Amino acid sequence: MARRWIPVLALVLLTVLPETLLACPVCFDASAENRMAFMKTAIALTVLPLGIVGGTGMWLRKRWRELTSESDEDLG
C-alpha cells in the first residue's frame, strides 16, 4: 500500500519545489556567454562521434578497395 503513495509524493514534491526540475544551471543561465558555450559544447559532442564513425567507414572502404585491387592484380 505504501508503494502506491511514492509517485504521488514525488509529484507533490516536484510541484512544491519546481527548481528541482531544471536540467542544469548552465541550460537556464541568463548569461549569453554561458548559453553560447553550452550550445558549442553540445554541437561538438554531437559532431565528434559522427565524424569518428564516418571517418572509420571511409577508411574501411578505402582499405577494402585496396585489398580487392591487389587480389585482382594477383589473378590477372
C-alpha positions in Angstrom: 0.0 0.0 0.0 2.9 2.4 0.8 4.4 2.0 -2.7 1.3 3.5 -4.2 2.0 6.8 -2.5 5.5 7.1 -3.8 4.6 8.6 -7.2 2.0 10.9 -5.6 4.6 12.1 -3.0 7.2 12.7 -5.8 4.7 14.7 -7.9 3.7 16.8 -4.9 7.4 17.5 -4.0 8.2 18.4 -7.6 5.2 20.7 -7.7 6.2 22.4 -4.5 9.9 22.7 -5.4 10.0 23.4 -9.2 13.7 24.3 -9.1 14.5 20.6 -8.8 13.1 20.1 -12.3 15.7 22.2 -14.0 18.2 20.1 -16.0 21.3 22.0 -15.1 22.2 25.6 -14.2 24.0 26.2 -17.5 20.9 25.5 -19.6 18.9 28.2 -18.0 21.6 30.8 -17.3 20.9 34.4 -18.1 24.4 35.0 -19.4 24.7 34.9 -23.2 28.3 33.8 -22.9 27.3 30.7 -20.9 24.5 29.8 -23.2 26.8 30.0 -26.3 29.4 27.8 -24.5 26.7 25.3 -23.8 25.5 25.3 -27.4 29.0 25.0 -28.8 29.8 22.1 -26.5 26.5 20.3 -27.4 27.3 20.7 -31.1 30.8 19.4 -30.7 29.6 16.4 -28.7 27.1 15.7 -31.5 29.5 16.1 -34.4 32.5 14.3 -32.9 31.0 10.8 -32.8 29.5 11.2 -36.2 32.9 12.2 -37.6 34.6 9.2 -36.0 32.0 6.8 -37.4 32.1 8.4 -40.8 36.0 8.5 -40.9 36.2 4.9 -39.9 33.7 4.0 -42.6 35.7 5.9 -45.2 38.9 4.3 -44.1 37.4 0.8 -44.2 36.0 1.5 -47.7 39.4 2.6 -49.0 41.1 -0.3 -47.4 38.6 -2.7 -48.9 39.2 -1.2 -52.4 43.0 -1.6 -51.9 42.7 -5.2 -50.9 40.3 -6.1 -53.8 42.6 -4.3 -56.4 45.6 -6.2 -55.1 43.7 -9.5 -55.4 42.6 -8.6 -58.9 46.3 -7.9 -59.9 47.3 -11.2 -58.4 44.8 -13.0 -60.6 45.4 -11.1 -63.8 
